[in-house]
Amino acid sequence: MNFLRAALTGALCSLTLVAQSGSPAKTADPLRVTPGFDLGAIDRKANPCDDFYQFACGTWLKNNPIPNDHATWGRFSELDERNRAILRQILEEAAAGAKTGDANLQKIGDYYASCMDESGINAKGTGPLKPEFDRINAMANTGDLSTEVAHLHRLGVNVLFNLSSGQDLKDSNAVIGQADQGGLGLPEKDYYFRDDPKAVETRKEYVGYLTRMLVLLGAPAAEAEKRAEAVMQLETALAKASLDVTTRRDPEKVYHKMTLAEFEALSDSFSWSRYFAVMQAPPMPNLNVATPDFFKGQEALLKGTPLDVWKTYMTLRLVAGQAMLLPTAFDKENFAFFGKFLTGAKEQRPRWKRCVQAADGDLGEAVGKAYVQRTFGEEGKQRTLDMVKKLEAAMGQDLQQLTWMTAQTKQKALEKLHAITNKIGYPDEWRDYSALRIVRGDAMGNSLRANEFEVNRQLQKIGKPVSRREWYMTPPTVNAYYDPQMNNINFPAGILQPPFFDKQADDATNYGAIGAVIGHELTHGFDDQGRQFDAMGNLTDWWTAADAKAFQERADCIVKEYAAFELPGGVHMKGELTLGENTADNGGLRIALMALANDLAGKTLPKKDGFTEQQRFFLGWGQVWCNNETEEIQRMQAQTNPHAIDRFRVNGVVSNMPEFQSAFGCKAGQPMVRGAKSCRVW
């Protein structure tokens, strides 16, 4: 996913959907399908009107501690593990099998076998990167630096800034170049500047990590520490020139269309002609410069930073990105900081899981095609499409019933809703990997060539017609997303299984789970970001001033509600950062409930397992998000992730819904009853 699209795409929680296997699942069959609705997860001692998340998930949370090789463990982890186990079977069969004439199977098998060859990787040492180290060390001037930045960008190394392609935000049919900030080693700008004790400790640990990596590369300890400190100063200056993650949520703040000459003038010490030649970028009469001030800051750094510091910085960024394919000591140091310290995971994940993830990342549609053939039939695709249509109809009802929106803006909103296209399961056209060379036994080369293949694929889109069939997630992914520029919703096959969708479950729980997810993605088209794009995906203002004001008043309510949620240690959610996702959660569950009511057509179903259909609906929603997390990963999520912590996602939504309070008999004054303080946009 290119950098700008990633900043503007409202996706279902991608952080909490990364749980991987570990102890308790070690003795279980990873291919076993678990039911979507789990009566055993419920904490019967909890009052749903005091803490619905605890009621829906409390027993599950108690019985499912976080495995040592994870920072988070949720109910959907078994789905993640099942998908991963299937991919492992596919990759191991491809790695062991005789030549079949299927080029994609040959590629994914050779890639996986190479990644798994840890002894071979250790035997090679840092040799596979020696040509890259030599190139970096041979730089003699700023012109050489420009050439080397381009070379590293071709290899997918995050140095200095980013260049890719993307739809023009104000002309969704045009693909243009996109230049943006980049080059940081810590998760986000504010990590370099917050002054609380944990932030200070994090920066100290980061410098220690950089120092140890330099020692592994052969530098004496004292010299390594000085060089690491210099790199930290360089990255801090890059961070100072960068936009923070919350500001980047406003598409107008990351859209500055310029001619190529205007862009180059922002940092004229950089040899752009050499850079673009090495990048093999198509002609670009203009491009979007997401963060002009960053490139102005880059100019000052080019003039004031010694070349030796740039060399150390580039070397470390290269090594950090490829640590898993270097000797074990590098891999362990990388995990010690980015895994153990930043996220709280106690152990490194088994290598096979990381190699499955790497194969899915680098050859995702080749792996995904084999996955779909084993798991996802036409029936699953059609049932999902049927539910999408019902959710779209419910959202149309919701829009028409709004009392705060004028008829003029309602009409535009309905036009946009009816223009949304749906992509379910997998692409109609599979990606062609014939230009990507995979060599068995060359794990490092395979990774770098795969990076270069993808960088080049993105660049070559510039100036060509937009492909509206392309996917930005692979088929096995347990996630979903709405794309504001394409105006479409995307549901990979990986998520269309329990606990999100269970064909054995009743409609009430399915509507509360996958129905709410579908509603969530539809609502993204009308959250604080999505509402700025029209039916064609163009960034344009189609709202009357009165309607925009009414929207903002309602959005401000959600900002304040979620900003009040506090984690241990005094860390609060960022209400503005999470506004889009919180709006989508609240709107999505309401729309799903409307669709369920339409299906029931006034009928009241008998209780099942002691719960009414509305209670089961809300339990379906709550149990999707049963999730244990370390304090470290919660802190990181609160600071960097546009999704709220799972407990707050669940309780924040139901406390705004009179329908929930009616279903469980909640009274005024109980925590799950916000009453007059309730927030609602859609």
C-alpha positions, 0 to 999 in steps of 0.5 A: 500500500503506498504511503499516501493511500495508507494515510487516507484509507480507513481500515478495520483495526489493523493493529488488533488483528495481528495476533499470532500463534503461541501458547494456548494454541500450541496444543490445539489444532490450528486448522480447527474452525472455532464458532463465532459466538462463544457463550463460554467467553461471557463473564456472568458476574459482570453487569453488562450495563456497567462494563459491557466489554467485561460482560461479553469477554471477561471469561475469555480474557481470563482464560486466554493469556497473551502467549510469550511470542505476542504482544496481543492475543484476541478471539480472532487469533485462532482465525489468524492462526488458521489462515497462517497454518493453511498458508504454511501448508501451501508454502511447504508443499510448494517448497518440497514439490517437484516442478509442476510448470506453475511459475507462481508455485515455484516462486513461492516455494523457493522464496519460503525455503530460502527464508527458512534456511536459517543455517544458510543465512547465518553461514553467509553472515553480512556478505549478501549486503556487502555490495550495498555497504560498499556503495554507501561507504563510497559516497563522496559528495551530496550528488552521490548521496542523491544517487544512493538514496534513489538506489536504496529507495528502489530496494524499499529502504526507508531513508530520508523521504518517500516517493511513490504514486497515487491517485490525484486527490482532486482528479481520481482518474489520474495517477501522479507521483507522490512525494512525502516525509519518511526516514524515521526509525521510531514509530511516529514523530512524537516519539522524538519529542515527548518528555514523559519518563517512558518517552525518555527511556524509549529514546535511550533504548533506541540509541542503545539498539543502534549502538549494538547494531553498529557493534555487530557490523564491526564498529568499536563500542565507543565509536558505535555509541557516538555514531548512534547518537549522531543518527539519533540527532539526524532522525530527530531533525527529520521528525521535527520537519515531519507532520504528526500522525493526527494532522495527516488525517486531514487530506487537505493537509497532505495535498500540495500539487506542484510542478516538478521544478517547484518541488525540486526547488524545495531542496535544491542541494539534492541532485534530483536529476540523478535521483529520478534517473536511478529511480527510473521514474516516468516523466512527471510534469507535476506531483503531489508533495504531501509535506512541503515543509519536510523537504525544506527541512531536508535542505537544511540537513543536507547542508549541515549534516556530515556525509559520514553521519548520512552513511551510518544512518543509511547503513542502519536503515538498511540493516533494520529493514532486513534484519531477519535475513541477516545472522541471528544476532541481528535478528535478536537485537531487532526483536529486543527493541521493536518487539520486546521493548516497544510492544511487550512481547517476551519471545520472538515468533517462530521463524516459519510464521515470520517467513509465511508473513514475508511470503504473503507480503512479497508474493501476496497474490501468488500465495493468495491465489492458492489460499483462495482455491483451498478456502473460499468458494463462490458461496461465501462471496455471494452470501457476503455480497447479499449482506452488503446490499442489506447494509447499504439499504439500511445506510440509505434509510439512515441518511434519509432519516437524518434530522440534522442534514439538509435535503441538498446534502442528503441527495449528494450523500445518497449519490455517493452511497449508491456509487460505492463498489464492493470487492469481496474475497479476492481480485478479479485479475491476479498480479503478474509476478513474471518479472520478479526473479526468485532464487532458492538459497538467496533469501536476502536477494529475494527480499530486495528484488521483491521490494524493487519489483513493488517499488517499480510497479508503483512508479510505473502507474504514473501517467497511466489510467487508474486501475479500479480492480487492484487490491491493497490487501492480500486475500488471506488478510484478516482485515477490511478497508474503505478506499475514499478515492476509489469509493469502494469497500474491500473484504478479503477472504481471510476475514469472512470466517468466524468470529466475523462471519459464521454460517452456523450462527444465527443472523443476530450474531452475524449482523453484530459481527461481520454486519457491523464490520461492513457498516463500519467500512460503509460509514468510512465514506462519511467520516471526517476524512471520507466525507471530503471525497465525492462519489467519484473519489475526488477531494471536493466540498459537496456539503452546505456550510450549515451541514458541515457545521452540524457534522463537526458538532457531532464529531466533536462529541465523539472526539471528547468522548474517546479522549476521556478514555484512560489507560494505566499510567495516565495515557489517554486515547487521542480523540482526534486521531481516532475520530474516523474509526470511532465514527465508523464503529458507532455508525456501523453498528447502528446500520447493522442493527437497522439491517437486522430489524429489516430482516426480522420485519417486525418479528420477535424471535424466541430467546436462544441460549437465554438471550434475545436477538438484540442481546445476541446482536450486541454480544456478536459485536462485543465478542469480535473484540475480545483481546488481551494486550500488553501495556506497551502495545496499548501505549503505542496504539494510543499514541500512533494508531487511529483505532481505539483500544478494544475495550473502548471500541466496544463500550464507547459504541454501546454507551451511545445506543438507546437500543443497547440500553433497552436490550439489557435494561440499563438505567440512567446513571450506569456507565453504559448509559451516556444519556444526554451526553450520547454521541451520534453522527450517523 
